[in-house]
Amino acid sequence: MSHLVMVLIVGVAAYGTRSSFIAFGERMRVVPPRVEVMLSMIPPAVLSAIAATSLLLGDDGLRGPDEWHIAAVVSGAVAWKTKNVALCILAGMVVVWTVGA
């Protein structure tokens, strides 16, 4: 299957999924609590998937340990301890700059 066909199929599926909420949203005035809970879990799952992929995979396969892994551990610890996103980002950037320099 060519790449163009795959991109078109995924695009149509994504468009259909998103437009279904617009088309049928009027019928669903109240979102059930279980659906709200499931929808609230999507952003952290997507962010985790993006972060894990960038940490584990390099250009030629699996990536070895480097400053990014140290920064991920440090910023994870800062996020867990402080619950502050700005401090988490700052700690990760400082580690990458100091260890990578």
C-alpha positions in Angstrom: 0.0 0.0 0.0 1.4 3.4 -1.0 2.1 6.1 1.5 -0.4 8.4 -0.1 -3.2 5.9 0.3 -2.3 5.4 4.0 -2.3 9.1 4.6 -5.6 9.5 2.9 -7.2 6.7 4.9 -5.9 8.0 8.2 -7.0 11.6 7.2 -10.6 10.4 6.4 -10.8 8.4 9.6 -9.6 11.4 11.7 -12.0 13.8 9.9 -14.9 11.4 10.4 -14.1 10.9 14.1 -13.9 14.7 14.7 -16.9 15.6 12.6 -19.1 13.0 14.3 -18.9 15.0 17.5 -20.1 18.1 15.7 -22.8 16.2 13.8 -24.2 14.2 16.7 -23.2 16.6 19.6 -26.7 18.1 19.7 -28.2 14.7 20.6 -25.7 14.3 23.5 -26.4 17.3 25.7 -24.9 15.6 28.8 -21.7 13.7 28.6 -21.8 10.5 30.8 -19.3 10.6 33.7 -17.4 7.5 32.4 -16.9 9.2 29.0 -15.6 12.4 30.8 -13.1 10.3 32.8 -11.9 8.5 29.6 -11.6 11.8 27.7 -9.6 13.3 30.5 -7.0 10.5 30.2 -6.3 11.2 26.5 -3.9 14.2 26.8 -1.5 12.5 29.3 -1.5 9.3 27.3 -0.6 11.2 24.1 2.1 13.2 25.8 3.5 10.1 27.3 3.6 8.3 24.0 5.3 11.3 22.3 7.9 11.5 25.1 8.6 7.8 25.2 9.0 7.6 21.5 11.5 10.6 21.4 13.4 9.1 24.4 13.6 5.5 23.2 14.0 5.8 19.4 16.8 7.5 17.5 17.5 7.8 13.8 18.9 4.3 13.5 16.8 2.3 16.0 17.0 2.3 19.8 18.7 5.2 21.4 21.4 4.8 24.0 21.4 6.7 27.3 22.3 10.3 27.0 21.5 13.8 28.5 17.9 13.5 27.4 17.3 10.5 29.6 18.9 12.2 32.6 16.8 15.3 31.9 13.7 13.2 31.7 14.4 11.6 35.1 15.2 14.9 36.8 12.2 16.7 35.3 10.0 13.8 36.3 11.2 14.0 39.8 10.7 17.8 39.9 7.2 17.4 38.5 6.3 14.7 41.0 7.7 16.7 43.9 6.5 20.2 43.1 3.5 19.7 40.7 4.8 22.8 38.8 5.0 22.6 35.0 7.3 25.6 34.7 9.8 24.2 37.2 9.7 20.8 35.5 10.5 22.3 32.1 13.2 24.6 33.6 14.8 21.6 35.4 14.9 19.5 32.2 16.3 22.4 30.1 19.0 23.1 32.7 20.1 19.4 32.8 20.2 19.2 29.0 22.3 22.4 28.8 24.7 21.4 31.6 25.2 17.8 30.8 25.2 18.3 27.0 27.7 21.1 27.1 
